[in-house]
Amino acid sequence: MNTIHHFCLLSVSLQDTFALPLIGLPEFPARYHSSVRGLSASIRAARPGDVEELDIPITHQDRSRWMLKTYVNHTDLTELRREIARVERHLRRIRSLRGDINLKNFVPAQGIEHHDQFRLTTYASYYNIFFIESEAIGRLYWWIKLFFHKYAAVYKFDMSKIYFIHGWFNCFRGGGKISFHRHCNGVSGNMAVHVPPGSFTRYGTLRSSKEYHWMRRLQKRCQHGEKDTCERLGQLWRYTDDMVDVADIENNMIVMDNEDGDLVLFHGLVEHETSNVTEEMRQYLKQQGPTGCRMTLAFDIDTDPSELHHSVVLYDPQDPWGSKGAEANMGEDVGKAFEQIYERSNLPPIFDWDILPDERAFLDRMRAARTHPGSAQLSSWLKCQLSQGWAEFHTEQRKDWFPKPADLAHTSCRS
């Protein structure tokens, strides 16, 4: 029997597969449920020569949400819309692949009578838009990087660490929306790509975040000399300034209107939701764009690449502006280390099958992978790397070694 590899490149049936010549789509991870890659050729080619001198204006600032907003005025929105439509069409074809159950809790079925069970947002953890070879996405990476530097300067974000980025697309039709949710301990962001008049995003503040309250208590204990608590807080709070007292944070919701090109960064623990797409909005979107859906993209920026599912390096303190190409090299090497840890632990691959699975088989394997000892081994290895600032990946010998399971029991990440 012939082996069918990388089923996420397949269509509805084997007959369709051969007819479609697999479409390509290299942005999909080859095997495992978490991965890291070097920067794509499109990202490397899009690097502005004067990137360190460029500036992005701030159009809105909100310290209760650790938020900045700007407007990206460029012609790439049309290409980004085509990419969103292309990825959505492809994922719709794959009957075996179903969205993440955890994400489905925040995204209701859409359509006039809520019959459309497909929601692109629920596939966010299965791919990374920054894997896509696209000139528009290449330029988008640098816009986000520039604004991330601006954000760090405004809010005194800790730039002594290496940060990774994971991005995904959203495409909502009639009745579609994302209910209140939060992302990560790092920085989250979104960009309006194709939105109708009346579209908005509603944001809470960190005052309503249970995690923030807990971290604030950790900080008080740290200030009283509890060393272990200080170390724990350092793994969670990404800013060099002390946390603001909860009582000093506003507790109001704000509604921010969306316009094409709006780019927003905010603390990942700030809860937010989107407006509902009405039938009138859907008709407007259908007339103005490639599909009748409200298109946005979103992303998370944080230190632990496994928590980001599939990621690339966004910032390296030893090469802040990517002039040495360190992000590309390091991401490639970290990705190889991920794969070797998973392979040596016999972790089940999610996107590589001998026969095309049904929906239940796919979800069962996803659960098995996330609870597999290999995932715990990777977490231990990452904890070591994070504590040492990824020092092993900043040496000339970084390509000459591979992590071994036995190394994970030692204080050093490798022998």
N, C-alpha and C positions, 0 to 999 in steps of 0.2 A: 504493500500500500504506500502511495506517495505521501510524504510528509508535507503538511501545510503549515508554514511558519508565519508568525506575525499576523494573526487573524484580524487585527484591527485595521489592516490595510485591505481587507476583503470586503466584498459587497454582500448582497442578500444571499446569493447562491454561488456555487462553483461556476455555473455557466456564466453568470454575470461577471464573476471575477476575471475570467479569461477575456471577456468582451471589453472590460474596462481597463485593461492592463495595469491594474492595481492603483492607478491614479498617482502613485508616488507617496506623497505625504510623509516625508522623513521626520516631521515634528513629533510623530508618535513614538514613545519609548519602545525599544526593541523587545525587552523581556520583562523587567521587574517593575514593582509598584512604586519604587522611588529611584531616581537617577539624577546624575549631574552631567552636563556637557560643557565643552569649551564654547567660546563665542562663535556664532555662525559666520560664514563668509560675508553675509549681508551686514551683520553688525560691525565686523572689522572694517569693511569697506565704507561704512557710513560715518566713521569717526570724523568729526570736524577737525580740520587742521589747527584751528584756533580755539579748541574746546575750552581751555582754561580761561580764556578771556571773555567767553560768551556769558550773557546774563539773561535771566528770565524774570520778567516783572511779576510781582505778587499782586493779584487782584482781590484777594480776601485772606484774612488771617483771623484765627479764633483759638485763643489759648485754653479754653475749656475743653477743647477737643484735640489740641496739639495739631492744628489743621492749617494748611496752606492751599491756596487755589491759584491757578494761572490759566491763561488761554493759549492754546497751541494753534497758531494761525498758519497752517501750511496746507498744501494740496494733497497730502497723503491720505486724507479721510476717505476718498473714493476707493483707493486701493485697500484700505483697511476694511471697508464695507464688503468688498469682494472676498477678502480672506475669511471674514466671519461667515458669509453666505456659503463659501466653499467648504469650510470645516463643518458647518451645521449639516449641509447636504450629505457629506460623507458619513458622519456619525449616525444620521437617520437611517442609512442603508444597512447598518450592521445589526441584525436582529439579536445576535448573541450578547452584544455589549449594552448594558443598562447602566444608568447613572448611579452615582454614589448614594446609597440609602441615607446616609447622614445629611447630605445636601438636599435630598428630596423633601426633608421635613420643613425646609424654609422656602421651597419653591412649589406652589400649587400647580396642578394641571392647568393648561391654558386652552384658548379657543372660546368661541361664543358660548358653548355649553360645557366648557371645561373637559372636553373629550380628548384633547391632544395630550397624551401622556409624555411626549418627548419634551425635555427641557434642556437646552444646551448647557446651562449653568451647572447641572448636576454631573457633567462630565469633566469639570474643572480639574479634578485631581488625577486625570488620566493623561494629561499632556501639558505642554508649555508653549505658549505662543512665541516665545523667544528662541525656540528651536526652528521656527519656520524661516526658510530662505525667502525673504521679501525685502525689497528696498525700503518700503514704508515701515516695516517692523524694525529694520535696522536703524532707521532714523528715530523711531519711537524710543528705542532703547536709550539713545543718547539724550533725548529730551527728558526722559525720566531720570537718568543719571544726573543731568544738570540740575534738575529741580530737587533731587535728593540732596545734592550738595548745598543748595540754598536752604532747604529744610533743616539740614544739620546745623548750619550756621545760625539760623533763627532760634532753634529750640535746643541748641547745645547737645545734639545727638552724639553719642560716643563713636567717633570715627577711628578708634584704635583697633577696631575689629574688622573682619572680613564679612561682607554681606552678600547674600544670594538673592535672586529674584525669581519668582514663579508668576506667570500671567495666564489668563484665560479669557474667553469671550462669553458674552451674554447676548441672547437674542430672544426678546419677549414679544409675543403676539397678543391678540385680544384676551384679556383676563389674566395675562402673565405679569408677575412681579416677584420680588424677593422680599420676604417678610423680615422683621428685625433679626439681625444676626451680628456676630463679631468675628474677627479673623485670628490675630496672632499678637504676640508680645512686641513685635517689631512695628514697622510702618506699613500701612495698607494704602491703596490708592485706586482710583478709577478714572476713566476718561469717557466722555460722551462722544460717540462716533456717528450715530444717526438716530436722533431723538426728535419727537414731535413737539409742537408747542404745548405747554402745560405739563411737560415732563419735569419731575423733580426727584431729589433724594432727601429723605428725612434723617437727621442725625440726633442721637442722644449725646451725653457727655460721659466722661470717666467717673463722674459721681455715681452713676447707676451701675458701674462695673464692680461685681463682687471681687474679681481678681485685683482691681486697683485697691480696694479697701484692704485686702489681705496683704498686698505688697507694702502698703503704707504702714501696716502694723509691723511687718518685717523691718522696715526702715527705722522705726522707733526703737525696736529691740537692737538693731545694729548700732544705733547711736548711743545705746547704753552698754556697748562693749561686747555683744555676742558675736564673736568672729564667724562662727558657722552661718549665722543669719546673714551677715554681710556678704559672704560668699554666695549664698543662695539668692540674695537680692541682686547681686551683680550679674547673675545669669538671666534675670527677668527684666530689670529696668535698664533700658538702653540709653538713658540720658545721663550727662555728667552732672547736671543740677539735681538737687534733692527733689523729691516728689512734693507736690503742692498738697497742703492739708485738704482733706475731703470737703470740709466746710467752706473752703474758699473757691471751690469749683461750682460754676453755674449748674443748675439742675433742669434747665429748660431744653426743650426740643427746638431745633431749627429746621426750616425747610429751605433747601437751596435749589433754585431753578437750574435745569440742565440746558446747555446749549452745545451744539456740535463744537468740539475742540476744547471743552472745559477739562482740565486736568487737576485732580484734587489728591493731596496726601494728608493722612491723618493717623493718629495712634490706632493700632490694629485692634485694640479692645473697645473702641467706641462703637456702640451698636448703631446700625443704620438699616434703612429699608428703602425700596424704590416705589415710585408711583405705579398705579395700575394702568395697564394699556387698554384704553377704551376702544370700541369699534371705530369711532371717529378718528382716533389717533392711528389705528391700524390702516385705515384707508389712506390717510395722509402719507404714512410711511411707504405704503405700496406704490403710491404715485411718484414719490420722490427718490426711492432707492431700489436696490436689487431685490429686496424682499420686504414684505409688510411687517417687519419686526423692529422693535426698539433696540438698537445696537449700542452696546457699551463694551469696554474691556476693563478688567480689574487685575490687580496684582498685589502680592505680599513681598516684603523685603525683610529678611531676618538672618540670623547667624547660623541656624541649624538647617542644612539642606534637606535632611530627611523629613523634617516637619513641613517642608514646602513641596513635597511629592517629587516634582521634576523641576530642576532649576539650573541657572547659570550664575556665574559670579557677576555682581553688579559693581562692587567696590572692594579694593584691596589697598590697605594703608601703605604698602610698599610700592604701589603703582596707582596712585589715586585717580589719575586721568587716563589710564589705559595706554600710555605712551610706549610702554615696554611689551605690551601684549600679555601681561601676567594673567589677566582674567581668563584669556583663552587657554593658555597652557595649564593653569591650575585647575580649571574646571574639567578639562579633559583627564587630568591625572586623578582627580578626586572621583570622577565617574568610573575610571578603571578600578579604583580601590573598592567602590561600592559593589561593582559586579563580581570582583573576586571574593569578597566576603560572602556575598549571597551564593555564589557558585560552590564555595567550599563548605557551606553549611547546608547545601541541598535545598535552599529555599525555593518553593514552587514559583516558576515564572508566570506572570499574569498575562502577558501579551504574546506568548509563544506556545502553540498547541500542535499536537500530532493530528488531531481531528477537530473540526470546527465545533466548539462547545455550544450547549444551549445556555439560556440565561442563568439557570440555577447553578450549572457547573461553573460558570464564570464567577458568580458571586461567592460560591463556596470556596473557590480557590483564592479569591481576594481575601476572604476572612482568614483562610489558612496561612496566607503569606504574612498578613499583618500580625498574627499571633505566633508565628514561627520563631524558634530560637535564633535563627539568622537575623531577624529584625532586632532582637535584643542584643546580639553581638555587634551589629552595626551601631546601635545606640551607645554601647560601651566604648567602642572605638571613637565615635564622634565626640563623646564627652571628653576623652583624652585629647583629641585634636583641638577642640575648642579651648580647653584649659591651657594648651601650649601655643595657641595662636596659629595653628596650622604650620608650625615651624618646619616640619618635614617637607612641606610642599614649596618651601622657599629656598631649597638647597639645590645645588647642581646635580646631586645624585637622586633627585626625587623620582626619576623615571626608572631607576635601577632597583627599586624595591617594590614589594607588594605586601600588604598586611597579612599576617598569619593569625589564625584563630588563637594560637597559644599566646601571642603577644598581648591579647586583650586582658589577660590576667595581671600584667605587669604595669608599673607606673609609667613606663615609656610606651608610646603607641606602637613601637616596633623594636625588635631586638637589635 
